[in-house]
Amino acid sequence: MVDSLSAADSLEATAFSQSSMRAILAWMGTPPPLNAPDDLPALHTHLAALRASQLTPQQRATVLERLYTRSMAVVATLLPSLTDVPLPIPRKTRQLIRSLQDLLRTLAEDLQATLDSIDEHLTQGLPQAQDLVLWRSLYALAQHLLISNLAASPAGVGIWQQFHQTYEIARRMDLVGNTPKGSSCTLESIYYSTILLGSAQPASFTSREVHFVATYLEHFSDHIDSSDIAAAKTPATFWIDPAHDAPAVACARKSPPPETPALYFSCDRLATLLKQQIAALKAGDTPAQLSLPEFAGTPAGRGVMRRLVTYWGEPGKRRFPRRRQNYRAALCAGLDSLWRLFQEEDASSVETSNWMITNESPDGYAVMHVSGKTGAMAVGDVTAIRTESGENWQICIVRWAQSENQEHLELGLQILATSAVPAFLALPAQASDRDRLSVLILPRVPPLRLTEMLVVPSGAMENQPKSFVLVVEKDHLELREMRSTGLDEQNSQIEVFSIERDILKA
């Protein structure tokens, strides 16, 4: 009787599995919907049905291959829409991101599960080799992590560990140098492209800048030197603990604990290459001549490359310790808003939002949004902050941003100055359709900074002479003949120059 029931259950499970397989293959034969997100619910449903089915290894591999191909086509279609997302990310976009990442994680797990069914000596009819399965699993996890970076969101729990362990399997099988049939690069290239992006403090970039770095690494991630031992710990050396759920760590910041089976890699060659590319762009070479994305030809792109030199080639320890805090502050964001704030000396003339200071150091704050409109907040933007017990506005730059959900936004602020002078930058008639541009003059801060600084919109002084005229209309009209002595900051939002009086014209 028991045997009869078991046999019946087995027949029923087999029938269910075959029915699921036919349903998946029939759906795969239909054309994709015009709206790519509409494909996501069906993909999740069919992957769940595939997990529950009892198919032969060959059948499972065949169906999973087709679901993977369809899924990655959806990801490729939707990924560009995530390269210009506002912070905090709207609910609908956040739901799309979560659905994409759940899909990628499921694919990676299911692909790895098929490895046990693949034997190099018994590959009767199995459509994938081990290197292709591992490549696809690693790539799905890499895309999962890229989406987190584009969304300024922390990686999901366990994703980094799963990513490291997948690569470790490939290392043990000696497959990391393989470029599987139909793939565009080696497993090692996928791994280190993702590791390098994670080592570049992605929260300190806008989504567009993250996309630029990811594209850059598709071409140049091989300019590193990896090793199982730390032969020479240069400032550009990083280590990875494959058992730890975290990206790589710079040796200059922290050494691996004793007995850690760490992997090491050096970015010396990559940092040198970046410096050469920056110099070539400055000399007049085009991005295309250097095999760089077009974004590299913009002031913001060059600013990203300069920061990458620091992140990969010269990572250092934190200058000041943090102190946990819990008090309120008002924040005003954007160069135009700050200009009005300091010109009119009236906070009611601009829009501000309320934040909680969660920790601070002598050179900045970490803040969490509490209430009020944040506006078009972005990494690299200039802001002014006034604490609940303070009277003055401090001028800061947004160094990083994180948004775990649509109602949560955290910023890291670096203090630039404790006051500012609003001014106009007089422009040559042919330089713009306007004859002047709103800018901020930041005073000297001895002994930390002995020169004034000028904050301008990104690209505003492109191809302009070093000497220029500033017009200050505060209490009375004042013309200041100035010259720039160096570029201190360059990103997608603003540029900051060190400036001094032009004594030749004074």
QUIHU-V371775 format. One record per residue. RES is the residue in one small letter. SS is DSSP state (hx for helix, st for strand, lp for the rest). PSI is psi in radians with two decimals (* if undefined). OMEGA is omega as a letter, one per 40 degrees, with the letter a starting at -180 (NA if undefined). Layout:
res:RES ss:SS psi:PSI omega:OMEGA
res:RES ss:SS psi:PSI omega:OMEGA
//
This chain:
res:m ss:lp psi:-0.81 omega:i
res:v ss:hx psi:-0.73 omega:i
res:d ss:hx psi:-0.64 omega:i
res:s ss:hx psi:-0.74 omega:i
res:l ss:hx psi:-0.73 omega:i
res:s ss:hx psi:-0.74 omega:i
res:a ss:hx psi:-0.69 omega:i
res:a ss:hx psi:-0.74 omega:i
res:d ss:hx psi:-0.70 omega:a
res:s ss:hx psi:-0.75 omega:i
res:l ss:hx psi:-0.71 omega:i
res:e ss:hx psi:-0.72 omega:i
res:a ss:hx psi:-0.71 omega:i
res:t ss:hx psi:-0.75 omega:i
res:a ss:hx psi:-0.73 omega:i
res:f ss:hx psi:-0.75 omega:a
res:s ss:hx psi:-0.78 omega:i
res:q ss:hx psi:-0.67 omega:i
res:s ss:hx psi:-0.72 omega:i
res:s ss:hx psi:-0.74 omega:a
res:m ss:hx psi:-0.77 omega:i
res:r ss:hx psi:-0.69 omega:a
res:a ss:hx psi:-0.72 omega:i
res:i ss:hx psi:-0.81 omega:a
res:l ss:hx psi:-0.62 omega:i
res:a ss:hx psi:-0.73 omega:i
res:w ss:hx psi:-0.68 omega:i
res:m ss:hx psi:-0.40 omega:i
res:g ss:lp psi:-0.17 omega:i
res:t ss:lp psi:2.61 omega:i
res:p ss:lp psi:2.56 omega:i
res:p ss:lp psi:2.62 omega:i
res:p ss:lp psi:2.74 omega:i
res:l ss:lp psi:-0.59 omega:i
res:n ss:lp psi:1.88 omega:a
res:a ss:hx psi:-0.70 omega:i
res:p ss:hx psi:-0.41 omega:i
res:d ss:hx psi:-0.29 omega:i
res:d ss:hx psi:-0.36 omega:a
res:l ss:hx psi:-0.81 omega:a
res:p ss:hx psi:-0.74 omega:a
res:a ss:hx psi:-0.69 omega:i
res:l ss:hx psi:-0.76 omega:i
res:h ss:hx psi:-0.75 omega:a
res:t ss:hx psi:-0.79 omega:a
res:h ss:hx psi:-0.57 omega:i
res:l ss:hx psi:-0.67 omega:i
res:a ss:hx psi:-0.72 omega:i
res:a ss:hx psi:-0.66 omega:i
res:l ss:hx psi:-0.68 omega:i
res:r ss:hx psi:-0.66 omega:a
res:a ss:hx psi:-0.22 omega:a
res:s ss:lp psi:2.80 omega:i
res:q ss:lp psi:1.48 omega:a
res:l ss:lp psi:2.84 omega:i
res:t ss:lp psi:2.75 omega:i
res:p ss:hx psi:-0.68 omega:a
res:q ss:hx psi:-0.77 omega:i
res:q ss:hx psi:-0.78 omega:a
res:r ss:hx psi:-0.78 omega:a
res:a ss:hx psi:-0.67 omega:a
res:t ss:hx psi:-0.82 omega:a
res:v ss:hx psi:-0.76 omega:a
res:l ss:hx psi:-0.63 omega:i
res:e ss:hx psi:-0.73 omega:a
res:r ss:hx psi:-0.67 omega:i
res:l ss:hx psi:-0.65 omega:i
res:y ss:hx psi:-0.82 omega:a
res:t ss:hx psi:-0.78 omega:a
res:r ss:hx psi:-0.72 omega:a
res:s ss:hx psi:-0.78 omega:a
res:m ss:hx psi:-0.46 omega:i
res:a ss:hx psi:-0.69 omega:i
res:v ss:hx psi:-0.78 omega:i
res:v ss:hx psi:-0.79 omega:a
res:a ss:hx psi:-0.59 omega:i
res:t ss:hx psi:-0.68 omega:a
res:l ss:hx psi:-0.40 omega:a
res:l ss:hx psi:-0.74 omega:i
res:p ss:hx psi:-0.49 omega:a
res:s ss:hx psi:-0.21 omega:a
res:l ss:hx psi:0.08 omega:a
res:t ss:lp psi:0.10 omega:i
res:d ss:lp psi:0.99 omega:a
res:v ss:lp psi:2.48 omega:i
res:p ss:lp psi:2.80 omega:i
res:l ss:st psi:2.40 omega:e
res:p ss:lp psi:2.69 omega:a
res:i ss:lp psi:2.32 omega:a
res:p ss:lp psi:2.73 omega:a
res:r ss:hx psi:-0.79 omega:a
res:k ss:hx psi:-0.73 omega:i
res:t ss:hx psi:-0.67 omega:i
res:r ss:hx psi:-0.70 omega:i
res:q ss:hx psi:-0.68 omega:i
res:l ss:hx psi:-0.77 omega:i
res:i ss:hx psi:-0.78 omega:a
res:r ss:hx psi:-0.72 omega:i
res:s ss:hx psi:-0.75 omega:i
res:l ss:hx psi:-0.79 omega:a
res:q ss:hx psi:-0.66 omega:i
res:d ss:hx psi:-0.69 omega:i
res:l ss:hx psi:-0.79 omega:a
res:l ss:hx psi:-0.69 omega:i
res:r ss:hx psi:-0.73 omega:i
res:t ss:hx psi:-0.77 omega:i
res:l ss:hx psi:-0.79 omega:a
res:a ss:hx psi:-0.76 omega:a
res:e ss:hx psi:-0.77 omega:a
res:d ss:hx psi:-0.61 omega:i
res:l ss:hx psi:-0.76 omega:i
res:q ss:hx psi:-0.58 omega:a
res:a ss:hx psi:-0.41 omega:i
res:t ss:lp psi:-0.21 omega:a
res:l ss:hx psi:-0.65 omega:a
res:d ss:hx psi:-0.36 omega:a
res:s ss:hx psi:-0.12 omega:a
res:i ss:lp psi:2.13 omega:i
res:d ss:st psi:2.27 omega:a
res:e ss:lp psi:-0.42 omega:a
res:h ss:lp psi:-0.18 omega:a
res:l ss:st psi:1.25 omega:a
res:t ss:lp psi:0.67 omega:a
res:q ss:lp psi:1.73 omega:i
res:g ss:lp psi:-0.09 omega:a
res:l ss:lp psi:2.22 omega:a
res:p ss:lp psi:-0.31 omega:a
res:q ss:lp psi:2.51 omega:i
res:a ss:lp psi:2.93 omega:a
res:q ss:hx psi:-0.70 omega:a
res:d ss:hx psi:-0.60 omega:i
res:l ss:hx psi:-0.71 omega:i
res:v ss:hx psi:-0.81 omega:i
res:l ss:hx psi:-0.67 omega:i
res:w ss:hx psi:-0.82 omega:a
res:r ss:hx psi:-0.70 omega:i
res:s ss:hx psi:-0.78 omega:i
res:l ss:hx psi:-0.71 omega:a
res:y ss:hx psi:-0.69 omega:i
res:a ss:hx psi:-0.73 omega:i
res:l ss:hx psi:-0.64 omega:i
res:a ss:hx psi:-0.71 omega:i
res:q ss:hx psi:-0.64 omega:i
res:h ss:hx psi:-0.83 omega:a
res:l ss:hx psi:-0.64 omega:i
res:l ss:hx psi:-0.74 omega:i
res:i ss:hx psi:-0.71 omega:i
res:s ss:hx psi:-0.75 omega:a
res:n ss:hx psi:-0.70 omega:i
res:l ss:hx psi:-0.58 omega:a
res:a ss:lp psi:0.09 omega:a
res:a ss:lp psi:0.70 omega:a
res:s ss:lp psi:2.50 omega:i
res:p ss:lp psi:2.61 omega:i
res:a ss:lp psi:2.61 omega:i
res:g ss:lp psi:2.67 omega:a
res:v ss:lp psi:2.22 omega:i
res:g ss:lp psi:-0.15 omega:a
res:i ss:hx psi:-0.82 omega:i
res:w ss:hx psi:-0.73 omega:a
res:q ss:hx psi:-0.75 omega:i
res:q ss:hx psi:-0.67 omega:i
res:f ss:hx psi:-0.85 omega:i
res:h ss:hx psi:-0.76 omega:a
res:q ss:hx psi:-0.60 omega:i
res:t ss:hx psi:-0.74 omega:i
res:y ss:hx psi:-0.64 omega:i
res:e ss:hx psi:-0.68 omega:i
res:i ss:hx psi:-0.78 omega:i
res:a ss:hx psi:-0.63 omega:i
res:r ss:hx psi:-0.77 omega:i
res:r ss:hx psi:-0.55 omega:i
res:m ss:lp psi:-0.02 omega:a
res:d ss:lp psi:0.79 omega:a
res:l ss:lp psi:-0.02 omega:a
res:v ss:lp psi:-0.42 omega:i
res:g ss:lp psi:0.01 omega:a
res:n ss:lp psi:2.51 omega:i
res:t ss:lp psi:1.67 omega:a
res:p ss:lp psi:2.71 omega:i
res:k ss:lp psi:2.26 omega:a
res:g ss:lp psi:-0.06 omega:i
res:s ss:lp psi:2.84 omega:a
res:s ss:lp psi:-0.25 omega:a
res:c ss:lp psi:3.11 omega:i
res:t ss:lp psi:2.88 omega:i
res:l ss:hx psi:-0.64 omega:i
res:e ss:hx psi:-0.66 omega:i
res:s ss:hx psi:-0.77 omega:i
res:i ss:hx psi:-0.79 omega:a
res:y ss:hx psi:-0.91 omega:a
res:y ss:hx psi:-0.44 omega:i
res:s ss:hx psi:-0.77 omega:a
res:t ss:hx psi:-0.71 omega:i
res:i ss:hx psi:-0.77 omega:a
res:l ss:hx psi:-0.69 omega:i
res:l ss:hx psi:-0.73 omega:i
res:g ss:hx psi:-0.45 omega:i
res:s ss:hx psi:-0.15 omega:a
res:a ss:lp psi:0.37 omega:i
res:q ss:lp psi:1.10 omega:a
res:p ss:hx psi:-0.43 omega:i
res:a ss:hx psi:-0.22 omega:i
res:s ss:hx psi:0.14 omega:i
res:f ss:lp psi:2.68 omega:i
res:t ss:lp psi:2.90 omega:a
res:s ss:hx psi:-0.65 omega:i
res:r ss:hx psi:-0.67 omega:i
res:e ss:hx psi:-0.64 omega:i
res:v ss:hx psi:-0.77 omega:i
res:h ss:hx psi:-0.70 omega:i
res:f ss:hx psi:-0.80 omega:i
res:v ss:hx psi:-0.74 omega:i
res:a ss:hx psi:-0.73 omega:i
res:t ss:hx psi:-0.71 omega:i
res:y ss:hx psi:-0.77 omega:a
res:l ss:hx psi:-0.41 omega:i
res:e ss:hx psi:-0.47 omega:a
res:h ss:hx psi:-0.51 omega:a
res:f ss:hx psi:0.21 omega:a
res:s ss:lp psi:-0.26 omega:i
res:d ss:lp psi:-0.05 omega:i
res:h ss:lp psi:0.79 omega:i
res:i ss:lp psi:2.89 omega:i
res:d ss:st psi:1.98 omega:a
res:s ss:st psi:2.70 omega:a
res:s ss:st psi:2.70 omega:i
res:d ss:lp psi:-0.21 omega:a
res:i ss:lp psi:2.66 omega:i
res:a ss:lp psi:1.40 omega:a
res:a ss:lp psi:-0.78 omega:i
res:a ss:lp psi:1.94 omega:a
res:k ss:lp psi:1.49 omega:i
res:t ss:lp psi:2.94 omega:i
res:p ss:lp psi:-0.36 omega:a
res:a ss:lp psi:0.27 omega:a
res:t ss:st psi:2.37 omega:i
res:f ss:st psi:2.79 omega:i
res:w ss:st psi:2.68 omega:a
res:i ss:st psi:2.32 omega:i
res:d ss:st psi:1.85 omega:a
res:p ss:lp psi:-0.35 omega:a
res:a ss:lp psi:-0.02 omega:a
res:h ss:lp psi:2.47 omega:a
res:d ss:lp psi:1.20 omega:a
res:a ss:lp psi:2.73 omega:i
res:p ss:lp psi:-2.96 omega:i
res:a ss:lp psi:2.74 omega:a
res:v ss:st psi:2.38 omega:i
res:a ss:st psi:2.32 omega:i
res:c ss:lp psi:-0.50 omega:i
res:a ss:lp psi:-0.43 omega:i
res:r ss:lp psi:-0.72 omega:a
res:k ss:lp psi:2.39 omega:i
res:s ss:lp psi:2.65 omega:i
res:p ss:lp psi:2.57 omega:i
res:p ss:lp psi:2.68 omega:i
res:p ss:lp psi:2.57 omega:i
res:e ss:lp psi:0.15 omega:i
res:t ss:lp psi:2.21 omega:i
res:p ss:lp psi:1.13 omega:a
res:a ss:st psi:2.58 omega:i
res:l ss:st psi:2.44 omega:a
res:y ss:st psi:2.62 omega:i
res:f ss:st psi:2.63 omega:a
res:s ss:st psi:2.40 omega:i
res:c ss:lp psi:0.29 omega:a
res:d ss:hx psi:-0.87 omega:a
res:r ss:hx psi:-0.65 omega:a
res:l ss:hx psi:-0.73 omega:i
res:a ss:hx psi:-0.69 omega:i
res:t ss:hx psi:-0.75 omega:i
res:l ss:hx psi:-0.75 omega:i
res:l ss:hx psi:-0.77 omega:i
res:k ss:hx psi:-0.71 omega:i
res:q ss:hx psi:-0.70 omega:i
res:q ss:hx psi:-0.70 omega:i
res:i ss:hx psi:-0.76 omega:i
res:a ss:hx psi:-0.69 omega:i
res:a ss:hx psi:-0.70 omega:i
res:l ss:hx psi:-0.71 omega:i
res:k ss:hx psi:-0.55 omega:a
res:a ss:lp psi:-0.13 omega:i
res:g ss:lp psi:-0.04 omega:i
res:d ss:lp psi:2.59 omega:i
res:t ss:lp psi:2.74 omega:i
res:p ss:lp psi:-0.67 omega:a
res:a ss:hx psi:-0.67 omega:i
res:q ss:hx psi:-0.43 omega:a
res:l ss:hx psi:0.16 omega:a
res:s ss:lp psi:0.64 omega:i
res:l ss:lp psi:2.68 omega:i
res:p ss:lp psi:2.68 omega:a
res:e ss:hx psi:-0.51 omega:a
res:f ss:hx psi:-0.43 omega:i
res:a ss:hx psi:-0.36 omega:a
res:g ss:hx psi:-0.05 omega:i
res:t ss:lp psi:2.77 omega:i
res:p ss:hx psi:-0.71 omega:i
res:a ss:hx psi:-0.71 omega:i
res:g ss:hx psi:-0.75 omega:i
res:r ss:hx psi:-0.60 omega:i
res:g ss:hx psi:-0.70 omega:i
res:v ss:hx psi:-0.77 omega:a
res:m ss:hx psi:-0.65 omega:i
res:r ss:hx psi:-0.70 omega:i
res:r ss:hx psi:-0.60 omega:i
res:l ss:hx psi:-0.62 omega:i
res:v ss:hx psi:-0.73 omega:i
res:t ss:hx psi:-0.83 omega:a
res:y ss:hx psi:-0.71 omega:a
res:w ss:hx psi:-0.60 omega:a
res:g ss:hx psi:-0.43 omega:a
res:e ss:lp psi:0.77 omega:a
res:p ss:lp psi:2.40 omega:a
res:g ss:lp psi:3.04 omega:i
res:k ss:lp psi:2.79 omega:i
res:r ss:lp psi:2.36 omega:a
res:r ss:lp psi:-0.63 omega:a
res:f ss:lp psi:2.56 omega:i
res:p ss:lp psi:2.67 omega:i
res:r ss:lp psi:2.61 omega:i
res:r ss:st psi:2.20 omega:i
res:r ss:st psi:2.42 omega:a
res:q ss:st psi:3.04 omega:i
res:n ss:st psi:1.20 omega:i
res:y ss:st psi:2.87 omega:a
res:r ss:st psi:2.79 omega:i
res:a ss:st psi:2.72 omega:i
res:a ss:st psi:2.53 omega:a
res:l ss:st psi:2.36 omega:i
res:c ss:st psi:2.25 omega:a
res:a ss:st psi:2.53 omega:i
res:g ss:lp psi:2.44 omega:a
res:l ss:hx psi:-0.75 omega:a
res:d ss:hx psi:-0.73 omega:i
res:s ss:hx psi:-0.72 omega:i
res:l ss:hx psi:-0.63 omega:i
res:w ss:hx psi:-0.80 omega:i
res:r ss:hx psi:-0.67 omega:a
res:l ss:hx psi:-0.79 omega:a
res:f ss:hx psi:-0.40 omega:i
res:q ss:hx psi:-0.76 omega:a
res:e ss:hx psi:-0.23 omega:i
res:e ss:lp psi:0.72 omega:a
res:d ss:lp psi:1.93 omega:a
res:a ss:hx psi:-0.39 omega:a
res:s ss:hx psi:-0.23 omega:a
res:s ss:hx psi:-0.14 omega:i
res:v ss:lp psi:2.83 omega:i
res:e ss:lp psi:2.26 omega:i
res:t ss:lp psi:2.85 omega:i
res:s ss:st psi:2.83 omega:a
res:n ss:st psi:2.38 omega:a
res:w ss:st psi:2.78 omega:i
res:m ss:st psi:2.18 omega:i
res:i ss:st psi:2.04 omega:a
res:t ss:st psi:-0.49 omega:i
res:n ss:st psi:2.83 omega:a
res:e ss:st psi:2.80 omega:i
res:s ss:st psi:3.03 omega:a
res:p ss:lp psi:-0.39 omega:a
res:d ss:lp psi:0.21 omega:i
res:g ss:st psi:-3.03 omega:a
res:y ss:st psi:2.71 omega:i
res:a ss:st psi:2.24 omega:a
res:v ss:st psi:2.65 omega:i
res:m ss:st psi:2.32 omega:a
res:h ss:st psi:2.37 omega:i
res:v ss:st psi:-0.92 omega:a
res:s ss:st psi:2.91 omega:a
res:g ss:lp psi:2.78 omega:i
res:k ss:lp psi:2.28 omega:i
res:t ss:lp psi:-0.31 omega:a
res:g ss:lp psi:-2.77 omega:a
res:a ss:lp psi:1.13 omega:a
res:m ss:st psi:2.39 omega:a
res:a ss:lp psi:2.65 omega:i
res:v ss:lp psi:2.40 omega:a
res:g ss:lp psi:-0.20 omega:a
res:d ss:lp psi:2.77 omega:i
res:v ss:st psi:2.43 omega:a
res:t ss:st psi:2.94 omega:i
res:a ss:st psi:2.39 omega:a
res:i ss:st psi:2.43 omega:i
res:r ss:st psi:2.09 omega:a
res:t ss:st psi:2.83 omega:a
res:e ss:lp psi:-0.40 omega:i
res:s ss:lp psi:-0.01 omega:a
res:g ss:lp psi:2.76 omega:i
res:e ss:lp psi:-0.47 omega:a
res:n ss:lp psi:2.66 omega:i
res:w ss:lp psi:2.28 omega:i
res:q ss:st psi:2.34 omega:a
res:i ss:st psi:2.25 omega:a
res:c ss:st psi:2.89 omega:i
res:i ss:st psi:2.44 omega:i
res:v ss:st psi:1.95 omega:a
res:r ss:st psi:-0.52 omega:i
res:w ss:st psi:2.81 omega:i
res:a ss:st psi:2.48 omega:i
res:q ss:st psi:2.43 omega:a
res:s ss:lp psi:1.75 omega:a
res:e ss:lp psi:-0.48 omega:i
res:n ss:lp psi:3.08 omega:a
res:q ss:lp psi:-0.19 omega:a
res:e ss:lp psi:0.21 omega:a
res:h ss:lp psi:2.26 omega:i
res:l ss:lp psi:2.21 omega:i
res:e ss:st psi:2.49 omega:i
res:l ss:st psi:2.60 omega:i
res:g ss:st psi:2.15 omega:a
res:l ss:st psi:2.31 omega:i
res:q ss:st psi:2.23 omega:a
res:i ss:st psi:2.25 omega:i
res:l ss:st psi:-0.66 omega:a
res:a ss:st psi:2.90 omega:i
res:t ss:lp psi:0.08 omega:i
res:s ss:lp psi:2.94 omega:a
res:a ss:lp psi:2.66 omega:i
res:v ss:st psi:2.04 omega:i
res:p ss:st psi:2.45 omega:a
res:a ss:st psi:3.01 omega:i
res:f ss:st psi:2.43 omega:i
res:l ss:st psi:2.02 omega:i
res:a ss:st psi:2.21 omega:a
res:l ss:lp psi:2.54 omega:i
res:p ss:lp psi:2.62 omega:a
res:a ss:hx psi:-0.63 omega:a
res:q ss:hx psi:-0.12 omega:a
res:a ss:hx psi:-0.41 omega:a
res:s ss:lp psi:2.87 omega:i
res:d ss:lp psi:-0.08 omega:i
res:r ss:lp psi:2.71 omega:i
res:d ss:lp psi:-0.05 omega:i
res:r ss:st psi:2.78 omega:a
res:l ss:st psi:2.39 omega:a
res:s ss:st psi:2.24 omega:a
res:v ss:st psi:2.99 omega:i
res:l ss:st psi:2.37 omega:i
res:i ss:st psi:2.16 omega:i
res:l ss:st psi:2.28 omega:a
res:p ss:lp psi:2.92 omega:i
res:r ss:lp psi:2.64 omega:i
res:v ss:st psi:1.31 omega:i
res:p ss:lp psi:2.50 omega:e
res:p ss:lp psi:0.05 omega:a
res:l ss:lp psi:-0.71 omega:a
res:r ss:st psi:2.14 omega:a
res:l ss:lp psi:0.06 omega:i
res:t ss:lp psi:2.74 omega:i
res:e ss:st psi:2.82 omega:i
res:m ss:st psi:2.65 omega:a
res:l ss:st psi:2.19 omega:i
res:v ss:st psi:2.13 omega:a
res:v ss:st psi:2.78 omega:i
res:p ss:st psi:2.60 omega:a
res:s ss:lp psi:2.26 omega:i
res:g ss:lp psi:-0.03 omega:a
res:a ss:lp psi:-0.52 omega:a
res:m ss:lp psi:0.30 omega:i
res:e ss:lp psi:2.24 omega:i
res:n ss:lp psi:0.33 omega:i
res:q ss:lp psi:2.66 omega:i
res:p ss:lp psi:2.77 omega:a
res:k ss:lp psi:-0.48 omega:i
res:s ss:st psi:2.46 omega:a
res:f ss:st psi:3.00 omega:a
res:v ss:st psi:2.29 omega:i
res:l ss:st psi:2.37 omega:i
res:v ss:st psi:2.07 omega:i
res:v ss:st psi:2.12 omega:a
res:e ss:st psi:1.00 omega:a
res:k ss:lp psi:-1.66 omega:i
res:d ss:lp psi:-0.55 omega:i
res:h ss:lp psi:2.85 omega:a
res:l ss:st psi:2.27 omega:a
res:e ss:st psi:2.34 omega:i
res:l ss:st psi:2.23 omega:i
res:r ss:st psi:2.10 omega:i
res:e ss:st psi:2.03 omega:a
res:m ss:st psi:2.94 omega:i
res:r ss:st psi:2.57 omega:i
res:s ss:st psi:2.45 omega:a
res:t ss:st psi:-0.09 omega:i
res:g ss:st psi:2.72 omega:i
res:l ss:st psi:2.01 omega:a
res:d ss:st psi:-0.50 omega:a
res:e ss:st psi:2.41 omega:i
res:q ss:st psi:2.04 omega:i
res:n ss:lp psi:-2.94 omega:a
res:s ss:lp psi:-0.28 omega:a
res:q ss:lp psi:-0.87 omega:a
res:i ss:st psi:2.94 omega:i
res:e ss:st psi:2.52 omega:a
res:v ss:st psi:2.14 omega:a
res:f ss:st psi:2.49 omega:i
res:s ss:st psi:2.37 omega:a
res:i ss:st psi:2.80 omega:i
res:e ss:st psi:2.89 omega:i
res:r ss:st psi:2.42 omega:i
res:d ss:lp psi:1.67 omega:a
res:i ss:lp psi:-0.37 omega:i
res:l ss:lp psi:-0.40 omega:a
res:k ss:lp psi:-0.15 omega:a
res:a ss:lp psi:* omega:NA
//
